[in-house]
């Protein structure tokens, strides 16, 4: 369901419905930045989780 929601969100600005919804297509340079930010977030989250487990010997 998450993938379906993401694909729908990416498709809508390029669809025929976009003008009636007031959407505009994002520039192509946006998508590499989006991927980079998401990868950085996932990496940071994993590092903090690993640090927490090592520090407190448990996960929440």
C-alpha atoms as a printed R data frame, in Angstrom:
   type eleno elety resid chain resno      x      y       z
1  ATOM     1    CA   UNK     A     1  0.000  0.000   0.000
2  ATOM     2    CA   UNK     A     2  2.855  2.390   0.716
3  ATOM     3    CA   UNK     A     3  4.364  1.822  -2.722
4  ATOM     4    CA   UNK     A     4  0.962  2.306  -4.322
5  ATOM     5    CA   UNK     A     5  0.478  5.602  -2.473
6  ATOM     6    CA   UNK     A     6  3.946  6.815  -3.500
7  ATOM     7    CA   UNK     A     7  3.415  5.849  -7.142
8  ATOM     8    CA   UNK     A     8  0.040  7.589  -7.177
9  ATOM     9    CA   UNK     A     9  1.601 10.717  -5.696
10 ATOM    10    CA   UNK     A    10  4.346 10.671  -8.319
11 ATOM    11    CA   UNK     A    11  1.921 10.031 -11.159
12 ATOM    12    CA   UNK     A    12 -0.680 12.693 -10.332
13 ATOM    13    CA   UNK     A    13  1.334 15.785 -11.366
14 ATOM    14    CA   UNK     A    14  2.022 14.196 -14.766
15 ATOM    15    CA   UNK     A    15 -1.521 12.908 -15.305
16 ATOM    16    CA   UNK     A    16 -4.327 14.542 -17.278
17 ATOM    17    CA   UNK     A    17 -5.940 15.419 -13.928
18 ATOM    18    CA   UNK     A    18 -3.037 17.689 -12.937
19 ATOM    19    CA   UNK     A    19 -4.328 20.977 -14.410
20 ATOM    20    CA   UNK     A    20 -7.767 20.608 -12.862
21 ATOM    21    CA   UNK     A    21 -6.180 19.835  -9.469
22 ATOM    22    CA   UNK     A    22 -3.711 22.714  -9.786
23 ATOM    23    CA   UNK     A    23 -0.657 20.430  -9.823
24 ATOM    24    CA   UNK     A    24  2.517 21.105 -11.762
25 ATOM    25    CA   UNK     A    25  5.221 18.585 -12.615
26 ATOM    26    CA   UNK     A    26  8.363 18.748 -10.526
27 ATOM    27    CA   UNK     A    27 11.694 19.310 -12.295
28 ATOM    28    CA   UNK     A    28 13.779 16.209 -12.935
29 ATOM    29    CA   UNK     A    29 16.510 17.553 -10.633
30 ATOM    30    CA   UNK     A    30 14.138 17.107  -7.676
31 ATOM    31    CA   UNK     A    31 14.167 13.308  -7.771
32 ATOM    32    CA   UNK     A    32 17.906 12.710  -7.175
33 ATOM    33    CA   UNK     A    33 17.695 15.078  -4.200
34 ATOM    34    CA   UNK     A    34 14.658 13.229  -2.899
35 ATOM    35    CA   UNK     A    35 16.448  9.889  -3.142
36 ATOM    36    CA   UNK     A    36 19.536 11.337  -1.434
37 ATOM    37    CA   UNK     A    37 17.533 12.783   1.454
38 ATOM    38    CA   UNK     A    38 15.631  9.525   1.947
39 ATOM    39    CA   UNK     A    39 18.845  7.474   1.940
40 ATOM    40    CA   UNK     A    40 20.471  9.878   4.411
41 ATOM    41    CA   UNK     A    41 17.415  9.647   6.677
42 ATOM    42    CA   UNK     A    42 17.435  5.836   6.584
43 ATOM    43    CA   UNK     A    43 21.170  5.734   7.297
44 ATOM    44    CA   UNK     A    44 20.944  8.177  10.193
45 ATOM    45    CA   UNK     A    45 17.981  6.320  11.672
46 ATOM    46    CA   UNK     A    46 19.840  3.012  11.502
47 ATOM    47    CA   UNK     A    47 22.951  4.522  13.103
48 ATOM    48    CA   UNK     A    48 20.982  6.037  15.973
49 ATOM    49    CA   UNK     A    49 19.080  2.789  16.523
50 ATOM    50    CA   UNK     A    50 22.325  0.794  16.593
51 ATOM    51    CA   UNK     A    51 23.882  3.267  19.026
52 ATOM    52    CA   UNK     A    52 20.815  3.103  21.291
53 ATOM    53    CA   UNK     A    53 20.811 -0.705  21.395
54 ATOM    54    CA   UNK     A    54 24.542 -0.807  22.215
55 ATOM    55    CA   UNK     A    55 24.157  1.865  24.901
56 ATOM    56    CA   UNK     A    56 21.083  0.487  26.692
57 ATOM    57    CA   UNK     A    57 21.217 -3.210  25.647
58 ATOM    58    CA   UNK     A    58 17.565 -3.124  24.624
59 ATOM    59    CA   UNK     A    59 15.304 -1.652  22.008
60 ATOM    60    CA   UNK     A    60 12.561  0.490  23.475
